[in-house]
Amino acid sequence: MTQTRAPGKRLDSGRILVVEDSQEDAEAIERALARSHPQLRLEFLDRGDGLVDRLLAADDVPGILLLDLNMPGVSGHAVLRALRARPELAEITVVVFTSSTAPPEVDACYAAGADSYIYKPLNFHLFRTVLKGAIDYWLESKGQPSAPSAGSPPSVK
């Protein structure tokens, strides 16, 4: 699942980096994705501080970054702007996954380069469904298989 993209950087489409300061939300994301996408490798950070430098120092980068906006220290907005300022990190899909539904915030994230903006529902079933849909969409857009729908058999190739 690793693909070469920018010079010196490999995009690992089988890896998702979650930047989320809420332990409860991080656990919910982990439970939801373990159930819907067990093939993906998840990595969690509870702050955005130093994230761009860490990615620049790595040989491979995650295919998808799930980014919360409201965190202590460096905000998700600042992380998004810093990430998109670096051409060598341009291939990382950034999915803002946050509790804010304010239209100006949504617009600001898209203007800064977010690929998706998704509201975190409070109901876990809906949370899991929304998250699965977003991850499926971005995996399929990169030519990767999505997770089977509940009740449907896995696809055979």
PLY file of the C-alpha trace (Angstrom):
ply
format ascii 1.0
element vertex 157
property float x
property float y
property float z
element edge 156
property int vertex1
property int vertex2
end_header
0.00 0.00 0.00
2.98 2.35 0.00
3.25 4.59 -3.04
6.06 6.94 -4.04
4.99 10.59 -4.27
7.28 13.50 -3.43
11.07 13.14 -3.66
12.26 11.38 -0.52
8.71 10.84 0.79
6.58 7.73 0.42
2.86 8.02 0.94
1.66 5.10 3.07
-2.01 4.80 2.17
-2.44 2.03 4.75
-1.65 4.39 7.61
-3.81 7.06 9.24
-2.43 9.66 11.61
-5.03 10.94 14.08
-4.32 14.24 15.81
-6.89 14.44 18.59
-6.49 15.80 22.11
-9.63 14.17 23.56
-8.80 10.69 24.85
-12.47 9.77 24.62
-12.69 10.81 20.95
-9.37 9.09 20.14
-10.70 5.86 21.66
-13.96 6.20 19.71
-12.00 6.71 16.47
-9.83 3.70 17.26
-12.86 1.49 18.02
-14.73 2.66 14.92
-11.84 2.18 12.51
-10.74 -1.12 14.05
-14.20 -2.41 13.27
-14.64 -0.89 9.80
-11.03 -0.86 8.53
-8.95 -3.39 10.47
-6.30 -3.39 7.73
-5.34 0.24 8.46
-2.55 1.15 10.85
-3.51 3.97 13.19
-1.12 6.35 14.90
-2.33 8.87 17.49
-0.98 12.22 18.61
-2.71 14.38 21.20
-1.18 17.66 19.98
-0.27 19.33 16.73
2.99 20.76 18.10
5.92 19.70 15.91
3.76 17.61 13.59
4.98 19.13 10.31
8.64 18.80 11.34
8.01 15.19 12.33
6.44 14.43 8.95
9.26 16.19 7.10
11.83 14.10 8.99
10.07 10.80 8.16
10.80 8.66 5.11
7.14 7.82 4.68
4.03 9.79 5.58
0.48 8.69 6.34
-2.01 8.66 3.50
-4.68 10.29 5.65
-4.47 12.76 8.53
-7.56 13.02 10.75
-7.23 16.43 12.37
-9.12 17.92 15.27
-9.22 21.73 15.27
-9.51 22.66 18.93
-6.41 21.43 20.72
-4.09 22.87 23.33
-0.88 24.35 21.98
-0.84 24.61 18.20
-4.40 24.63 16.85
-5.62 22.37 14.08
-5.94 25.47 11.86
-2.25 26.26 12.34
-1.28 22.63 11.69
-3.33 22.61 8.49
-1.76 25.86 7.22
1.78 24.67 8.05
1.19 21.30 6.42
-0.18 22.81 3.21
2.74 25.25 3.05
5.09 22.29 2.45
4.92 20.90 -1.11
6.56 17.65 -0.05
3.54 16.93 2.18
0.90 17.94 -0.37
-0.22 14.35 -1.07
-1.41 13.74 2.50
-5.21 13.79 2.60
-6.33 16.01 5.46
-9.73 15.25 6.93
-10.78 17.76 9.56
-12.86 15.80 12.08
-14.20 18.21 14.65
-17.15 19.22 16.80
-17.64 22.64 15.19
-20.32 23.20 12.56
-19.75 26.97 12.23
-19.83 27.86 8.51
-16.92 30.35 8.80
-14.79 27.61 10.36
-15.70 25.15 7.59
-14.86 27.78 4.95
-11.55 28.64 6.64
-10.50 24.97 6.68
-11.25 24.47 3.00
-9.48 27.74 2.18
-6.43 26.48 4.11
-6.36 23.25 2.12
-8.48 20.68 3.97
-9.67 17.84 1.75
-12.76 17.15 3.88
-14.51 18.72 6.84
-16.56 16.32 8.94
-18.62 17.01 12.04
-18.18 14.52 14.92
-21.65 13.22 15.81
-22.31 12.48 19.47
-24.13 9.22 18.75
-21.48 6.46 18.37
-23.35 4.59 15.63
-23.58 7.77 13.54
-19.97 8.67 14.48
-18.82 5.29 13.16
-20.91 5.59 9.99
-19.68 9.10 9.17
-16.05 8.17 9.82
-16.30 4.98 7.73
-17.82 6.93 4.84
-15.03 9.51 4.86
-12.24 6.93 5.07
-13.86 4.79 2.35
-14.13 7.81 0.07
-10.46 8.77 0.43
-9.18 5.20 0.17
-11.18 4.65 -3.03
-9.95 7.97 -4.45
-6.39 6.67 -4.01
-7.21 3.32 -5.62
-7.38 1.40 -2.34
-10.21 -0.94 -1.37
-12.82 0.44 1.00
-14.40 -1.49 3.83
-17.43 -3.64 3.03
-20.80 -2.29 4.13
-22.39 -3.86 7.18
-24.18 -6.99 6.12
-22.53 -7.26 2.72
-19.87 -9.80 1.88
-16.34 -8.58 1.28
-15.52 -8.00 -2.38
-13.46 -10.67 -4.11
-10.90 -9.77 -6.77
0 1
1 2
2 3
3 4
4 5
5 6
6 7
7 8
8 9
9 10
10 11
11 12
12 13
13 14
14 15
15 16
16 17
17 18
18 19
19 20
20 21
21 22
22 23
23 24
24 25
25 26
26 27
27 28
28 29
29 30
30 31
31 32
32 33
33 34
34 35
35 36
36 37
37 38
38 39
39 40
40 41
41 42
42 43
43 44
44 45
45 46
46 47
47 48
48 49
49 50
50 51
51 52
52 53
53 54
54 55
55 56
56 57
57 58
58 59
59 60
60 61
61 62
62 63
63 64
64 65
65 66
66 67
67 68
68 69
69 70
70 71
71 72
72 73
73 74
74 75
75 76
76 77
77 78
78 79
79 80
80 81
81 82
82 83
83 84
84 85
85 86
86 87
87 88
88 89
89 90
90 91
91 92
92 93
93 94
94 95
95 96
96 97
97 98
98 99
99 100
100 101
101 102
102 103
103 104
104 105
105 106
106 107
107 108
108 109
109 110
110 111
111 112
112 113
113 114
114 115
115 116
116 117
117 118
118 119
119 120
120 121
121 122
122 123
123 124
124 125
125 126
126 127
127 128
128 129
129 130
130 131
131 132
132 133
133 134
134 135
135 136
136 137
137 138
138 139
139 140
140 141
141 142
142 143
143 144
144 145
145 146
146 147
147 148
148 149
149 150
150 151
151 152
152 153
153 154
154 155
155 156
